[in-house]
Amino acid sequence: MAPRGRFQLSRRQLPVAIAAAYAVMGTLWIFFSDRLVHDIIGQTVKGLGYVAVTAVLAWWVMHRGIAAVAAAEVAQAESESRYRQIFEKTTSVCLLVDVESLALVDVNPAAVLFYGWSRDELIGKSVVELNTVDLATLREMVRAAEEERRNFFVFRHRLRSGAVRDVEMHSSPIVLNGRPVLFSIVHDISDRVRAERQLVESEANYRRALEQASDAILVTDRQGLVIEANARAEELLGRGRGEIIGRAFPDFLPADERLRKPFKLRDLIEGKTLLSERRLLRPDNTTVEVEISARDLGDGRLQAIVRDITARRQLEEQLRQAQKMEAVGQLTGGIAHDLNNLLTVVLANSELMASALPSGRDDLQHDLDELQAAARRGAQMIRKLLGFSRHAPLTYQVLDLGRVVGDLAGTLRRLLPAHIEMEFTRGAQPVKVLADAGAIEQILLNLVTNARDAMQGGGRLQVGVRRADVAKTATGAAPGQYACLVVRDTGSGMDERVKAHVFEPFFTTKAPGEGSGLGMAMIYGLTQQHGGFLELDSALGQGTEVRVFLPLAREDQPLADLAPAPALLSGGQEKILLVEDEEGLRRVAQRALERVGYRVVTAEDGLEALELFRNGLRDIDLVITDVVMPKLGGIALYRTMRQEGQAVRFLFTSGYAAHEIMRGDLPDGELALLQKPWTLADLTTRVREVLDRSPRTEPA
C-alpha cells in the first residue's frame, strides 16, 4: 500500500500510463495546433489514429522491456538467494576478501566456527591478521588470484585460540556491488599435513635404519628384480648401487650355488625354509658366506635380509679346532706327565752317575753325555706335545720381542741353506711382551723350519717384529695394540685344503718320517697360552705369511735379565718329606737331596704323608710333593695339612703349567713349583730357595 500523499505506479501500470499520457498529449497537440487545414475532420482522424497506434506500440515496447528487467531482477534475486544459502549452509569455510584493502567483506558460519571469532569480528578484519606470511607476499598472491594466474594456495592460518592450522585455499575473482573481491574456499588440511610429515619422517627413519643396518637389505619387485639396496649391501656384494638395482637376486650367487639348488626368496616367505645359507659372489671372484631371511612387504615386493656369517663360520671352525686339540691334548697331557717322570729319572740318574764317575773313563762319560742329550730331546718333544695341548709349563717375563728374535737370528741363519736369503727387521724402540722366552724360540724355530722346507728351490725369508693396531679380528680378540711377529716366505704356498687343517695336531704335508705334524699345532697352542692369536695368508705359488700377535706389556715394566745363571748344586741340613708315587723318581730325588746334605723322609702318596704327620712327624722343614698322585694328590695334601694346623713349607712338582694344576686353590704367594723334567741343579736350587723364605708361623 502506497503511503498517503504519494502516487506510485507498479511496473504493470507504468507502460499504460505512459501510453495514455502520450495519447492525450498527442490529441491536445492536434487540437491546439495553430496550423489550419482544409480537411480538418480527416486530418484530425488521421492524427488521432497515428497517436493511438504509436501509443499502443510504445506501450508494447515498454511493457516488454520492463518485463525483461523484472525477469532479470527475479532471476538475480533467486541466484543471490541460492548463493546465500550455499554460502551460509556449506561446511567449508568461505571468505569474501576485498582485493584492494585485503579486508574480509563477508564470512559464512563455517568460518566463524573455524576461526573462533564472531561474524561481526571477522568482517573488516584484514587477512594479514589470519596469515603467517608477510604482507608483500600476501599481496602478490592476491594479485595472482585476481588475474587468474593462480587460484590454489597453501597457508598457515591463526585461530582466535592462538593455534595455527594448515589450510589450502581456492580463490576466484568476482565483482560484488561494483567492486572486485576474491571468493575463497578454505579447507583445514592440518591432519593431512601432519600425516604427510609423519610419513616423511617415517620414510626418513626407515631410510636411516636401512642405511645404518649392520645387515645387507635388498628389496625386489614382482619380477624378482632388485629395486632397493642399502649401503651394507654395496659393501657385502662389492658393487655400487647402480650395479645392484635392476638385477635378479640369483645373479649374485656363484654358478655352482645356482646349479646346486634354485634359489627363490618366495620360498622363504611361504615357509618352505626359514633361513637359507648361501655364498655370494663378488666382482673379484671372492665369495662370502651369508645367511638370508625374507619377508613380504606387499604389492609383490619382497625384502631380503642378508647377514655375513663369515666370521661366525671362522669362529665355529676355531671352536672345532679347539675341541679337537682339547681332546688330543687330554690324551697327550697324560702321556707327557708319565714321560716327564721317566725322563726326570733318566736325567737325574745320569747326572749322579757322571758325578761319581772316576777319572779316565772317557768312554763312559761319552755314553752318559749321549744319554742326557737323548733325554733332553725327549723333554723337548714333550714340550711340543704340551705346547699344542696348552699344558706347557711357561715362565712369563717382560721381554723385548725384537731382542729375543734378534738374538736367535744367527741360529736361524744356520738352519737355512745358502740359496735362501734371510732378512730381519725390527724397530728402534723395544716391543715389550709378557712371554716365555723358550716358547717364543719354539714358535720362531718352527715357523722358520716350515718356511725353509717350503723353499726347496731357494727364495727369500723375511722375519720382522713390529707393533700392530688391531681393530677387529675373526678370532674375537680384543681390539688394541699388539706385538706382531711376522714370518714371510716366497715358497710353494698352500691351497685351501691345507690351510683348513694346518693347525691340527699330527697334520703334515711332508713325507713319512720327515715331520711330526706338531709344529704348527704347537705354535697355535703357545700363542693361545700367551693370550694372542694367529693370522695366516697363503696361496699356491705365492708363498706364505704367518703373523703371531701377542699382547703388549706395560711400558713401565722393566725388562727381564735373560743371562743364564750358573748351574750349582745347593745343599743344607734341613729335613725334607718327599712325596712321589713314581718309585724310580722318588729314589733318585732322595739320593740327590741326601748327597747335598738334606735329611729325607719319603712317602709314596699323599695319604701316607698325611699319616706320617698324624703319627707324630713334626720336625719337617719342607714337603716336596707331586701334584697328581693316586689316593691323595699334592694339592689335597696341602689343604688338609693347613686345615689341621700344619704350617710346613710346600714345593710342588709337575709336568703341567702352574695355572693348569693350581686352579686358584692356593692363596697368593703360596705357590712354589718345580717343573718336570728337572736336573739335579734345578732340584737343589729350587729347594734352597723355598727353604730360605721366611718360615710360616700360622695355619692357613
C-alpha positions in Angstrom: 0.0 0.0 0.0 1.4 3.4 -1.1 2.0 6.0 1.6 -0.5 8.7 1.9 0.2 11.8 -0.2 2.2 10.0 -2.8 1.3 8.5 -6.1 3.1 5.3 -7.0 2.7 3.1 -10.1 3.5 -0.6 -10.4 5.6 -1.9 -13.3 2.4 -3.2 -15.0 0.7 0.3 -14.8 3.7 2.2 -15.9 3.5 1.3 -19.7 -0.3 2.0 -19.7 0.2 5.4 -18.0 3.0 6.4 -20.4 0.9 5.3 -23.5 -2.2 7.2 -22.2 -0.2 10.3 -21.5 1.3 10.1 -25.0 -2.2 9.8 -26.5 -3.6 12.7 -24.5 -0.7 14.9 -25.3 -0.8 14.0 -29.0 -4.5 14.7 -29.1 -4.1 18.1 -27.5 -1.3 18.8 -29.9 -3.6 18.1 -32.8 -6.4 20.2 -31.4 -4.4 23.2 -30.4 -2.0 23.2 -33.4 -2.0 26.6 -35.0 -1.8 25.2 -38.5 -5.2 25.3 -40.4 -6.0 22.7 -42.9 -8.9 22.4 -45.4 -10.0 18.8 -44.4 -10.0 19.3 -40.7 -12.0 16.2 -39.8 -10.0 13.8 -42.0 -6.7 15.2 -40.8 -7.9 15.0 -37.2 -9.0 11.4 -37.5 -5.7 10.6 -39.2 -3.7 12.3 -36.5 -5.7 10.6 -33.7 -5.2 7.2 -35.4 -1.5 7.8 -35.6 -1.3 8.8 -32.0 -3.3 5.7 -31.0 -1.1 3.4 -32.9 2.1 4.9 -31.7 0.8 4.9 -28.1 0.0 1.2 -28.4 3.4 0.5 -29.9 5.1 2.5 -27.1 3.1 0.6 -24.6 4.1 -2.8 -26.1 7.8 -1.9 -26.3 7.9 -0.6 -22.7 5.9 -3.5 -21.4 8.4 -5.9 -23.0 11.4 -4.0 -21.7 10.1 -3.7 -18.2 9.0 -7.4 -18.2 12.6 -8.4 -19.2 14.1 -6.2 -16.5 11.7 -7.7 -14.0 12.6 -11.2 -15.0 16.3 -10.4 -14.8 15.7 -9.0 -11.3 13.8 -12.1 -10.3 16.5 -14.3 -11.6 19.1 -12.3 -9.9 17.2 -12.4 -6.7 16.8 -16.2 -7.0 20.6 -16.6 -7.8 21.5 -14.4 -4.8 19.2 -16.5 -2.7 20.8 -19.7 -3.8 24.3 -18.3 -3.4 23.4 -17.1 0.1 22.0 -20.5 1.0 25.2 -22.2 -0.2 27.4 -19.6 1.4 25.6 -19.9 4.7 25.0 -23.6 4.8 28.2 -25.1 3.4 30.5 -26.8 5.9 33.5 -25.4 4.0 35.0 -22.1 5.2 34.0 -19.3 2.8 35.6 -15.9 2.7 35.0 -12.8 0.6 38.2 -10.7 0.5 38.4 -7.1 -0.8 41.2 -7.1 -3.3 42.4 -3.6 -2.5 42.2 -3.5 1.3 42.6 -7.2 1.9 39.8 -6.9 4.4 37.1 -9.6 4.9 33.9 -8.4 3.3 31.8 -11.4 4.3 32.3 -14.8 6.0 30.0 -17.8 6.5 29.1 -19.6 9.7 31.7 -22.3 9.0 34.4 -19.6 9.1 33.0 -18.4 12.4 33.2 -21.9 13.7 36.7 -22.5 12.4 38.4 -19.2 13.3 36.6 -18.7 16.6 35.7 -15.0 16.1 32.1 -13.9 15.6 30.9 -12.8 12.2 31.0 -9.1 13.2 34.6 -9.5 14.5 35.7 -11.2 11.3 34.1 -8.8 8.8 36.5 -5.9 8.3 39.5 -7.9 9.7 42.5 -8.0 7.4 43.5 -11.4 6.1 47.1 -10.4 7.1 46.0 -11.0 10.7 45.0 -14.5 9.8 48.0 -15.4 7.8 51.5 -16.2 8.9 53.1 -14.9 5.6 54.2 -11.3 5.3 52.2 -8.6 3.7 54.2 -8.3 0.5 54.0 -12.0 -0.2 50.2 -12.0 0.5 49.6 -9.1 -1.9 51.5 -10.9 -4.6 49.3 -14.0 -4.1 46.1 -11.9 -4.1 47.2 -10.2 -7.3 47.9 -13.6 -8.9 44.4 -14.8 -7.9 42.7 -11.6 -9.2 44.5 -12.0 -12.5 43.6 -15.7 -12.5 47.2 -16.7 -12.9 46.8 -18.9 -9.8 43.9 -20.0 -7.8 45.3 -22.5 -5.3 47.3 -21.6 -2.3 48.5 -23.3 0.9 48.7 -21.1 4.1 49.0 -21.4 7.8 46.1 -19.5 9.5 45.9 -18.3 13.0 42.8 -19.0 15.1 41.4 -16.9 17.9 42.7 -19.6 20.4 46.2 -19.0 19.3 46.5 -22.3 17.4 47.9 -22.3 13.9 46.3 -24.6 11.3 47.5 -25.7 7.9 44.9 -24.7 5.2 44.6 -24.9 1.5 42.6 -22.1 -0.3 40.9 -22.0 -3.7 40.3 -18.3 -4.7 38.4 -16.9 -7.7 37.8 -13.2 -8.6 34.2 -11.9 -8.6 32.5 -8.5 -8.6 30.4 -7.6 -5.6 28.4 -4.4 -5.5 30.6 -3.0 -8.2 33.9 -3.8 -6.5 36.4 -6.7 -7.1 36.6 -9.3 -4.4 38.1 -12.8 -4.1 35.7 -15.6 -3.3 37.9 -18.1 -1.3 37.1 -21.5 -0.1 39.3 -22.7 2.8 39.9 -26.3 3.8 41.7 -27.4 7.0 44.4 -29.8 6.0 46.3 -29.9 9.3 45.6 -33.6 9.8 46.7 -34.4 6.3 49.9 -32.3 6.6 50.6 -33.9 9.9 50.1 -37.4 8.4 52.3 -36.4 5.4 55.0 -35.1 7.8 54.8 -38.4 9.8 55.0 -40.3 6.6 58.1 -38.3 5.5 59.6 -38.8 9.0 58.8 -42.5 8.9 60.3 -42.7 5.5 63.4 -40.9 6.7 63.6 -43.2 9.8 63.2 -46.2 7.5 65.9 -44.9 5.2 68.2 -44.2 8.2 67.6 -47.6 9.6 68.1 -49.1 6.2 71.4 -47.4 5.7 72.6 -48.0 9.2 71.6 -51.6 9.4 74.5 -54.0 10.0 73.0 -56.5 7.6 72.6 -56.1 3.9 69.0 -55.4 2.9 67.6 -55.9 -0.7 64.1 -55.2 -1.9 62.8 -56.9 -5.0 59.7 -56.2 -7.2 57.1 -58.6 -8.6 59.5 -59.7 -11.3 62.2 -60.5 -8.7 64.4 -57.6 -9.7 66.2 -55.6 -7.0 64.7 -52.2 -6.6 66.4 -51.1 -3.4 69.7 -51.8 -1.7 71.3 -50.3 1.4 75.0 -49.3 1.9 75.8 -52.6 3.7 74.6 -54.5 0.6 77.0 -52.5 -1.5 79.8 -53.4 0.9 78.9 -57.0 1.1 78.4 -57.5 -2.7 81.4 -55.4 -3.6 79.3 -53.4 -6.1 77.8 -50.0 -6.4 74.1 -49.4 -6.0 73.8 -48.9 -9.7 75.3 -52.4 -10.3 72.8 -54.0 -7.9 69.5 -52.3 -8.8 67.6 -54.0 -11.7 69.3 -57.4 -11.3 67.8 -60.6 -10.0 69.0 -61.9 -6.6 70.3 -65.2 -8.0 72.7 -63.2 -10.2 74.8 -62.6 -7.1 75.3 -66.3 -6.5 78.2 -68.4 -7.8 77.4 -70.7 -10.7 77.8 -73.8 -8.5 75.3 -72.4 -6.0 72.7 -71.7 -8.7 73.1 -75.3 -10.0 73.1 -76.9 -6.6 69.7 -75.7 -5.7 67.5 -73.0 -7.4 67.1 -70.1 -5.0 63.8 -68.2 -4.6 63.1 -65.6 -2.0 59.4 -66.6 -2.2 60.3 -70.0 -0.7 61.4 -68.1 2.5 58.1 -66.2 2.6 55.9 -69.2 2.1 57.7 -71.1 4.9 59.3 -73.7 2.8 62.6 -72.8 4.5 63.2 -70.4 7.4 66.8 -69.4 6.6 69.0 -70.0 3.6 72.7 -70.2 3.9 74.5 -69.3 0.7 77.7 -68.0 -0.8 77.6 -64.6 -2.6 80.0 -63.9 -5.5 81.9 -60.6 -5.6 83.3 -59.0 -8.8 86.8 -60.0 -7.7 85.6 -63.7 -7.7 85.9 -63.9 -3.9 82.9 -65.4 -2.1 81.3 -64.5 1.2 79.2 -66.8 3.4 75.8 -65.4 4.1 72.5 -66.2 5.9 69.4 -65.0 4.1 65.9 -64.4 5.5 63.0 -62.6 3.8 59.6 -61.0 4.4 56.7 -59.9 2.3 56.3 -56.1 2.0 53.0 -56.4 0.0 52.3 -55.4 -3.6 54.6 -58.2 -4.7 57.7 -56.7 -3.1 60.0 -58.9 -1.0 62.7 -57.8 1.4 65.8 -60.0 1.8 68.0 -59.6 4.9 71.4 -60.9 4.2 73.8 -61.4 7.1 77.5 -62.0 6.7 78.3 -65.2 8.7 81.9 -65.5 7.5 83.3 -64.5 11.0 80.8 -66.9 12.6 81.9 -69.7 10.4 85.5 -69.0 11.3 84.7 -69.0 15.0 82.8 -72.3 14.6 85.9 -73.7 12.8 88.1 -72.4 15.6 85.8 -74.0 18.1 86.0 -77.3 16.3 89.8 -76.9 16.2 89.9 -76.1 19.9 87.7 -79.1 20.8 89.9 -81.3 18.6 93.0 -80.0 20.2 91.5 -80.3 23.7 90.7 -84.0 23.0 94.1 -84.7 21.8 95.6 -82.5 24.5 93.9 -84.6 27.2 95.5 -87.7 25.8 98.9 -86.2 25.2 98.9 -84.4 28.5 98.5 -87.7 30.4 101.2 -89.3 28.3 103.5 -86.4 28.8 103.1 -86.5 32.5 104.3 -90.1 32.7 107.1 -89.4 30.2 108.3 -86.4 32.3 108.6 -88.7 35.3 110.6 -91.2 33.4 112.9 -88.5 31.8 113.5 -87.0 35.2 114.7 -90.3 36.4 117.0 -90.7 33.4 118.4 -87.2 33.7 118.9 -87.3 37.4 120.5 -90.7 37.5 122.8 -89.9 34.6 123.9 -86.8 36.4 124.5 -88.8 39.6 126.5 -91.4 37.6 128.5 -88.7 35.9 129.4 -87.1 39.2 130.5 -90.4 40.6 132.5 -91.5 37.5 136.2 -92.0 38.2 138.6 -90.0 36.0 139.9 -91.6 32.9 136.6 -93.2 31.9 136.0 -91.0 28.8 134.1 -93.8 27.1 131.5 -94.0 29.9 131.4 -90.2 30.1 130.6 -90.1 26.4 127.8 -92.6 26.8 126.4 -90.6 29.7 126.5 -87.4 27.6 124.6 -89.2 24.8 122.1 -90.5 27.3 121.5 -87.0 28.7 121.3 -85.5 25.2 118.6 -88.1 24.2 116.7 -87.3 27.4 116.8 -83.6 26.7 115.5 -84.2 23.1 112.7 -86.3 24.7 112.0 -83.4 27.0 111.8 -81.1 24.0 109.3 -83.4 22.3 107.2 -83.4 25.5 107.3 -79.6 25.5 105.9 -79.7 21.9 103.1 -82.1 23.0 102.2 -79.9 25.9 102.5 -76.8 23.8 99.8 -77.6 21.3 97.6 -79.0 24.1 98.0 -75.8 26.2 99.6 -77.6 29.1 103.1 -76.4 28.5 104.8 -75.0 31.7 105.7 -71.4 30.9 107.7 -68.8 32.8 106.4 -65.4 31.9 108.8 -62.5 31.8 108.8 -59.0 30.4 110.8 -59.4 27.1 111.7 -57.2 24.2 110.3 -59.3 21.4 112.6 -57.7 18.9 115.7 -58.5 21.0 114.6 -62.2 21.6 114.1 -62.7 17.9 117.3 -60.8 17.1 119.3 -63.0 19.4 118.1 -66.0 17.5 119.0 -64.6 14.1 122.3 -66.3 14.0 120.8 -69.7 14.9 118.1 -69.2 12.3 120.6 -68.4 9.5 122.4 -71.7 10.4 119.2 -73.5 9.8 118.9 -72.1 6.2 120.8 -73.4 3.2 122.9 -70.9 1.1 120.2 -70.5 -1.6 117.7 -69.0 0.9 118.2 -65.3 1.8 117.1 -64.1 5.2 116.1 -60.6 6.2 115.4 -59.5 9.8 113.7 -56.1 10.6 112.7 -54.5 13.8 112.0 -51.0 15.1 114.3 -48.9 17.2 112.0 -49.0 20.2 111.6 -52.1 22.4 108.4 -54.1 21.8 107.6 -55.3 25.3 105.6 -58.5 25.8 104.9 -60.7 28.8 106.1 -64.0 27.4 108.1 -67.2 27.9 111.4 -66.9 26.1 111.6 -70.6 25.3 108.1 -70.5 23.9 109.0 -67.6 21.6 112.0 -69.5 20.5 109.9 -72.6 19.8 107.4 -70.6 17.8 110.0 -68.9 15.7 112.1 -72.0 15.1 109.1 -73.9 13.9 107.9 -71.1 11.6 111.4 -70.8 10.0 111.8 -74.5 9.6 108.4 -74.7 7.8 109.4 -71.7 5.6 112.8 -73.4 4.8 111.0 -76.7 3.8 108.6 -74.7 1.5 111.5 -73.1 -0.4 113.3 -76.2 -1.7 114.5 -74.3 -4.8 115.6 -71.2 -2.8 113.9 -68.0 -2.1 113.7 -65.2 0.5 112.7 -65.4 4.1 111.6 -62.2 5.9 111.3 -62.1 9.7 110.1 -58.9 11.4 108.9 -57.6 14.7 106.6 -54.5 14.9 103.7 -53.0 16.8 100.3 -53.5 15.2 97.0 -51.8 15.7 94.2 -54.3 15.6 90.7 -53.0 15.1 88.7 -56.3 14.5 89.7 -59.9 14.2 87.8 -63.0 13.1 89.1 -64.7 16.3 87.2 -62.3 18.5 90.4 -60.9 20.1 90.1 -57.6 21.8 91.0 -54.6 19.6 94.0 -52.6 20.5 97.8 -52.6 20.1 99.7 -55.9 19.8 103.2 -57.0 19.3 103.4 -58.7 15.9 106.0 -61.3 14.8 105.9 -61.8 11.0 107.5 -64.6 9.1 107.1 -64.4 5.3 108.5 -66.8 2.7 108.4 -67.0 -1.1 107.9 -70.7 -1.1 105.3 -73.0 -2.6 102.4 -71.8 -0.6 99.2 -73.7 0.5 95.9 -74.5 -1.1 92.6 -74.1 0.7 92.5 -77.7 1.9 95.9 -77.5 3.6 95.1 -74.1 5.2 91.9 -75.6 6.7 94.0 -78.3 8.5 97.3 -76.6 9.1 96.9 -76.1 12.8 95.6 -79.6 13.5 98.0 -81.8 15.5 99.8 -84.5 13.5 98.7 -83.0 10.2 101.7 -82.7 7.8 102.3 -82.5 4.1 105.8 -83.9 4.4 106.8 -87.4 3.6 106.5 -90.1 6.3 109.3 -89.7 8.8 110.2 -86.1 7.8 107.7 -84.3 10.0 105.7 -85.0 13.2 102.9 -82.6 12.4 103.2 -80.9 15.8 105.0 -77.7 14.7 102.0 -75.6 13.7 99.8 -77.1 16.4 102.4 -76.2 19.0 102.6 -72.6 17.6 98.8 -72.4 17.9 98.8 -73.7 21.5 101.6 -71.5 22.7 100.1 -68.4 21.1 96.8 -69.1 22.8 98.6 -69.6 26.1 100.1 -66.1 25.7 96.6 -64.6 25.1 97.4 -64.0 21.5 96.2 -65.1 18.1 97.4 -66.1 14.7 96.8 -64.9 11.1 97.9 -66.9 8.0 97.9 -65.8 4.4 98.9 -68.2 1.7 98.2 -69.2 -1.8 99.7 -71.8 -4.1 102.8 -70.5 -5.8 102.7 -67.2 -3.9 104.3 -68.1 -0.6 103.1 -67.9 3.0 102.9 -65.2 5.7 102.2 -66.0 9.3 101.5 -63.2 11.8 101.8 -64.0 15.5 100.0 -61.3 17.6 100.9 -61.1 21.3 99.5 -58.7 23.9 101.9 -55.8 24.8 103.3 -55.5 28.3 103.0 -52.2 30.1 105.7 -49.7 29.1 106.6 -49.1 32.8 107.5 -52.7 33.4 111.3 -53.4 33.4 112.8 -55.9 31.0 113.8 -59.3 32.5 117.5 -60.3 32.6 117.9 -63.3 30.3 121.5 -64.0 31.3 121.7 -67.7 32.3 122.6 -68.4 36.0 125.5 -70.9 36.7 124.3 -74.5 37.5 125.3 -75.1 41.1 124.1 -77.8 43.5 122.8 -76.1 46.6 122.6 -78.1 49.9 121.6 -77.8 53.5 120.9 -79.6 56.8 117.1 -79.4 56.8 114.7 -82.3 57.0 112.5 -82.9 53.9 109.4 -85.1 53.3 109.5 -86.3 49.7 106.1 -87.5 48.4 106.2 -89.1 44.9 104.2 -92.1 43.6 106.8 -92.9 40.9 109.3 -95.1 42.7 112.3 -94.5 40.4 111.8 -90.8 40.6 111.4 -90.9 44.4 114.7 -92.9 44.8 116.8 -90.6 42.5 115.4 -87.4 44.1 116.2 -88.8 47.6 119.7 -89.7 46.6 120.3 -86.2 45.1 119.0 -84.4 48.1 120.9 -86.6 50.6 124.1 -86.1 48.6 124.0 -82.3 49.2 123.3 -82.8 53.0 119.5 -82.9 53.4 117.7 -85.5 55.6 115.0 -87.1 53.6 111.8 -89.0 54.6 109.8 -90.5 51.7 106.1 -91.3 51.1 104.6 -92.9 48.0 101.4 -90.8 48.0 99.6 -88.0 49.9 97.7 -90.3 52.2 100.8 -91.9 53.5 102.4 -88.5 54.1 99.3 -87.4 56.0 99.5 -90.5 58.2 103.2 -89.7 59.0 102.2 -86.2 60.3 99.3 -87.5 62.2 101.6 -90.1 63.8 104.0 -87.6 65.2 106.3 -86.5 62.4 106.7 -82.8 63.4 110.2 -81.7 62.6 109.8 -81.5 58.8 111.1 -78.2 57.2 109.8 -78.8 53.7 107.3 -81.1 51.9 108.2 -81.8 48.2 105.1 -83.4 46.6 104.0 -84.4 43.2 100.7 -82.8 42.2 99.0 -85.8 40.5 99.1 -89.0 42.6 96.6 -91.8 43.4 94.7 -91.8 46.7 95.6 -88.2 47.7 97.2 -85.6 45.4 99.6 -82.9 46.3 97.0 -80.0 46.4 94.6 -82.1 48.6 97.5 -82.9 50.9 98.4 -79.2 51.2 94.9 -78.1 52.1 94.3 -80.9 54.6 97.6 -80.1 56.4 96.7 -76.4 56.5 93.3 -77.2 58.0 94.9 -79.4 60.6 97.3 -76.6 61.6 100.5 -77.7 59.9 102.4 -74.6 58.7 105.2 -76.5 56.9 106.5 -75.2 53.6 105.5 -76.9 50.3 107.2 -77.4 47.0 105.1 -78.9 44.2 106.4 -80.8 41.2 104.6 -81.4 38.0 104.9 -81.5 34.2 102.0 -79.2 33.8 101.9 -75.4 33.9 101.2 -73.7 37.2 97.8 -72.3 36.0 96.8 -75.7 34.9 97.4 -77.5 38.2 96.5 -75.0 40.9 93.2 -73.6 39.6 93.1 -70.9 42.3 93.4 -73.3 45.2 96.4 -71.6 46.7 96.5 -68.1 48.1 98.9 -65.5 46.6 102.5 -66.2 47.5 101.9 -69.9 48.5 102.8 -71.5 45.1 106.3 -72.9 44.7 106.6 -75.1 41.7 109.4 -77.3 40.2 108.7 -78.2 36.6 109.4 -81.7 35.3 111.7 -82.9 33.9 114.3 -81.3 36.2 118.0 -81.6 36.6 119.9 -82.0 39.9 120.8 -78.3 39.8 117.1 -77.4 39.2 116.0 -79.6 42.2 118.6 -78.4 44.7 118.4 -74.7 43.7 114.6 -74.6 44.0 114.6 -76.5 47.3 117.1 -74.0 48.7 115.0 -71.0 47.5 111.9 -72.3 49.3 113.7 -73.1 52.5 115.3 -69.7 52.6 111.9 -68.0 52.6 110.5 -66.6 55.9 109.1 -69.6 57.9 105.3 -69.8 58.1 104.1 -69.4 61.7 100.3 -69.5 61.5 98.0 -72.0 59.9 96.1 -71.1 56.8 
